[in-house]
Amino acid sequence: MKLKKIFSANFFTGAPTFLWLTLFYALPVIIVFVLSFRSVDPYGGIGTEWTLDSIRDLANPNYPAIIWRTLWQGVVATGVCIFLAIPISYHLARLSMRWRNLLLLLIVVPFWTNFLIRIYAWKVFLHPDGIFKQLLVLIGLVQPDTILLYNQWAVLTVMIYTYIPFAILPIYAIAEKFDFSLMDAAQDLGASSFYAFCKVFIPGISKGIGTAIMVVLIPAFGAYLIPSLVGGPGSELLGDKIAQRVFVDRNLPHASALSAFLMLAVFLPMLGCWLYRKHLIRKEQEGKNAKM
């Protein structure tokens, strides 16, 4: 009877979360995959026939370059964000509460400004006639004819600027709870500060790092507004193609096929990492059982 009461309590406690995820995550994902196999009607809507045309259209010869650009820019932007977020979170967690709250406020403040305004601010900052470009020319780092805007590196820079708070906050949330006496103990045993940082601190915040990777990688793969505004013709990403198919071409099945491909590109590596981690845990548990 007691077990039944606990089960009932857990069920009703988790039911709202389960319902929310089902309605606003699982169902939309299923709908996107289903629409990938529907035809297009003459008016740009969803047809009544089932077809593989949208899947076959993914063999478009222009897509490999766009897919490769999307993948490497998303991975590089995520890697740079994580690389910067780890030491930032480390120092934040070791500051006094007064300075910690102040710096956290400065990290969150950009969210108070419209996303579009922030991108246009970067357009002004990187403009060929802007102060930053003139300063780089003055000190000899770039040539007068160098264009800082409308290229892949401008897109990558703005992506890193945009998504780095998403990397800092989840890592900091774990680093704040980290027991820093473990690092002091490692240094007392002869480890250098850098070795203790890599071998004690980073494994201790691995859950936060994993969350940060997911939170940054997913929007980085789906970015379309940033390359549209600061990128040139050679900076088009999959997100741009999806937006084009939805708003310009009115080819919703093809847009769904591209979206499904993008979701699989994110989900399958995550699933592989999760299965590999479960395998390592199982092996470790088997080793402990064998010793006993």
For each residue, the residues with C-beta under 8 A, 3 or more apart:
1: 4 5
2: 5 6
3: 6 7
4: 1 7 8
5: 1 2 8 9
6: 2 3 9 10
7: 3 4 10 11
8: 4 5 11 12
9: 5 6 12 13
10: 6 7 13 14
11: 7 8 14 15
12: 8 9 15
13: 9 10
14: 10 11 17 18
15: 11 12 18 19
16: 19 20
17: 14 20 21
18: 14 15 21 22
19: 15 16 22 23
20: 16 17 23 24 25
21: 17 18 24 25 26
22: 18 19 25 26 27
23: 19 20 26 27
24: 20 21 27 28
25: 20 21 22 28 29
26: 21 22 23 29 30
27: 22 23 24 30 31
28: 24 25 31 32
29: 25 26 32 33 263
30: 26 27 33 34
31: 27 28 34 35
32: 28 29 35 36 256 259 260 263
33: 29 30 36 37 256 260
34: 30 31 37 38
35: 31 32 38 46 252 253 256
36: 32 33 54 55 253 256 257 260
37: 33 34 50 51 52 54 55 253
38: 34 35 46 47 48 49 50 51 54 253
39: 46 47 48 49 50 51 53 253
40: 44 45 46 47 251 252 253 254
41: 44 45 46 47 48
42:
43: 250
44: 40 41 249 250 251 252
45: 40 41 250 252
46: 35 38 39 40 41 252 253
47: 38 39 40 41 51 253
48: 38 39 41
49: 38 39
50: 37 38 39
51: 37 38 39 47 54
52: 37 55 56
53: 39 56 57 253
54: 36 37 38 51 57 58 251 253 254 256 257
55: 36 37 52 58 257
56: 52 53 59
57: 53 54 60 254 257
58: 54 55 63 257 258 261
59: 56 63
60: 57 63
61: 64
62: 65 66
63: 58 59 60 66 67 241
64: 61 67 68
65: 62 68 69
66: 62 63 69 70 236 237 238 241
67: 63 64 70 71 238 261
68: 64 65 71 72
69: 65 66 72 73 152 235 236 237
70: 66 67 73 74 221 237 238 239 262
71: 67 68 74 75 221 265
72: 68 69 75 76
73: 69 70 76 77 152 155 156 159 220 237
74: 70 71 77 78 217 220 221 223
75: 71 72 78 79 217
76: 72 73 79 80 156
77: 73 74 80 81 156 159 160 163 216 220
78: 74 75 81 82 163 167 213 216 217 220
79: 75 76 82 83
80: 76 77 83 84 160
81: 77 78 84 85 160 163 164 166 167 212 216
82: 78 79 85 86 167 171 209 212 213 216
83: 79 80 86
84: 80 81 87 88 160 164 167
85: 81 82 88 89 164 167 168 171 172 212
86: 82 83 89 90 171 202 205 209
87: 84 90 91
88: 84 85 91 92 168 172
89: 85 86 92 93 168 171 172 175 205 208
90: 86 87 93 94 175 197 201
91: 87 88 94 95
92: 88 89 95 100 103 104 168 172 175 176
93: 89 90 100 172 175 176 178 180
94: 90 91 180
95: 91 92 99 100 103
96: 99 100
97: 100 101
98: 101 102
99: 95 96 102 103
100: 92 93 95 96 97 103 104
101: 97 98 104 105
102: 98 99 105 106
103: 92 95 99 100 106 107
104: 92 100 101 107 108 172
105: 101 102 108 109
106: 102 103 109
107: 103 104 110 165 168 169
108: 104 105 111 112 165
109: 105 106 112 113
110: 107 113 118 165
111: 108 165
112: 108 109
113: 109 110 117 118
114: 117 118
115: 118 119 162 225
116: 119 120 225
117: 113 114 120 121
118: 110 113 114 115 121 122 161 162
119: 115 116 122 123 158 162 225 226 229 230
120: 116 117 123 124 229
121: 117 118 124 125
122: 118 119 125 126 154 157 158 161 230
123: 119 120 126 127 149 229 230
124: 120 121 127 130
125: 121 122 130 132
126: 122 123 130 132 133 148 149 154 157 230
127: 123 124 130 133 148 149
128: 133 147 148 149
129: 133 134
130: 124 125 126 127 133 134
131: 134 135
132: 125 126 135 136 148
133: 126 127 128 129 130 136 137 142 146 148
134: 129 130 131 137 138
135: 131 132 138 139
136: 132 133 139 141 142 146 148
137: 133 134 140 141 142 143 144 146
138: 134 135
139: 135 136
140: 137
141: 136 137
142: 133 136 137 146 148
143: 137 146
144: 137
145:
146: 133 136 137 142 143
147: 128 150 151
148: 126 127 128 132 133 136 142 151 154
149: 123 126 127 128 154 230
150: 147 154 230 231 232 235
151: 147 148 154 155 231 232 234 235
152: 69 73 155 156 231 234 235
153: 156 157
154: 122 126 148 149 150 151 157 158 230 231 235
155: 73 151 152 158 159 223 226 227 230 231 235 237
156: 73 76 77 152 153 159 160
157: 122 126 153 154 160 161
158: 119 122 154 155 161 162 226 230
159: 73 77 155 156 162 163 220 223 226
160: 77 80 81 84 156 157 163 164
161: 118 122 157 158 164
162: 115 118 119 158 159 226
163: 77 78 81 159 160 166 167 216 219 220
164: 81 84 85 160 161 167 168
165: 107 108 110 111 168 169
166: 81 163 169 170 212 215 216 219
167: 78 81 82 84 85 163 164 170 171 212 215 216
168: 85 88 89 92 107 164 165 171 172 212
169: 107 165 166 172 173
170: 166 167 173 174 208 211 212 215
171: 82 85 86 89 167 168 174 175 205 208 209 211 212
172: 85 88 89 92 93 104 168 169 175 176 208
173: 169 170 176 177 208
174: 170 171 177 178 204 205 207 208
175: 89 90 92 93 171 172 178 201 205 208
176: 92 93 172 173
177: 173 174
178: 93 174 175 182 201 204 205
179: 182 204
180: 93 94 183 184
181: 184 185
182: 178 179 185 186 200 204
183: 180 186 187 196 197 200 201
184: 180 181 187 188
185: 181 182 188 189
186: 182 183 189 191 195 196 199 200
187: 183 184 190 191 192 193 196
188: 184 185
189: 185 186
190: 187
191: 186 187 195 196 199 200
192: 187 195 196
193: 187 196 197
194: 197 198
195: 186 191 192 198 199
196: 183 186 187 191 192 193 199 200 201
197: 90 183 193 194 200 201 202
198: 194 195 201 202
199: 186 191 195 196 202 203
200: 182 183 186 191 196 197 203 204
201: 90 175 178 183 196 197 198 204 205
202: 86 197 198 199 205 206 209
203: 199 200 206
204: 174 178 179 182 200 201
205: 86 89 171 174 175 178 201 202 208 209
206: 202 203 209 210
207: 174 210 211
208: 89 170 171 172 173 174 175 205 211 212
209: 82 86 171 202 205 206 212 213
210: 206 207 213 214
211: 170 171 207 208 214 215
212: 81 82 85 166 167 168 170 171 208 209 215 216
213: 78 82 209 210 216 217
214: 210 211 217 218 270
215: 166 167 170 211 212 218 219
216: 77 78 81 82 163 166 167 212 213 219 220
217: 74 75 78 213 214 220 221 266
218: 214 215 221 222 266
219: 163 166 215 216 222 223
220: 73 74 77 78 159 163 216 217 223
221: 70 71 74 217 218 238 239 262 265 266
222: 218 219 238 239 242 262
223: 74 155 159 219 220 226 227 237 239
224: 227 228 237 239 240 242 243
225: 115 116 119 228 229
226: 119 155 158 159 162 223 229 230 231
227: 155 223 224 230 231 235 236 237 239 240
228: 224 225 231 240 243
229: 119 120 123 225 226
230: 119 122 123 126 149 150 154 155 158 226 227 235
231: 150 151 152 154 155 226 227 228 234 235 236 237
232: 150 151 235
233: 236
234: 151 152 231
235: 69 150 151 152 154 155 227 230 231 232
236: 66 69 227 231 233 240 241
237: 66 69 70 73 155 223 224 227 231 240 241
238: 66 67 70 221 222 241 242 258 261 262
239: 70 221 222 223 224 227 242 243 262
240: 224 227 228 236 237 243 244
241: 63 66 236 237 238 244 245 258
242: 222 224 238 239 245 246 255 258 259 262
243: 224 228 239 240 246 247 248
244: 240 241 247 248 249
245: 241 242 248 249 250 251 252 254 255 258
246: 242 243 249 250 251 252 255
247: 243 244 250
248: 243 244 245
249: 44 244 245 246 254
250: 43 44 45 245 246 247
251: 40 44 54 245 246 254 255
252: 35 40 44 45 46 245 246 255 256
253: 35 36 37 38 39 40 46 47 53 54 256 257
254: 40 54 57 245 249 251 257 258
255: 242 245 246 251 252 258 259
256: 32 33 35 36 54 252 253 259 260
257: 36 54 55 57 58 253 254 260 261
258: 58 238 241 242 245 254 255 261 262
259: 32 242 255 256 262 263
260: 32 33 36 256 257 263 264
261: 58 67 238 257 258 264 265
262: 70 221 222 238 239 242 258 259 265 266
263: 29 32 259 260 266 267
264: 260 261 267 268
265: 71 221 261 262 268 269
266: 217 218 221 262 263 269 270
267: 263 264 270 271
268: 264 265 271 272
269: 265 266 272 273
270: 214 266 267 273 274
271: 267 268 274 275
272: 268 269 275 276
273: 269 270 276 277
274: 270 271 277 278
275: 271 272 278 279
276: 272 273 279 280
277: 273 274 280 281
278: 274 275 281 282
279: 275 276 282 283
280: 276 277 283 284
281: 277 278 284 285
282: 278 279 285 286
283: 279 280 286 287
284: 280 281 287 288
285: 281 282 288 289
286: 282 283 289 290
287: 283 284 290 291
288: 284 285 291 292
289: 285 286 292
290: 286 287
291: 287 288
292: 288 289
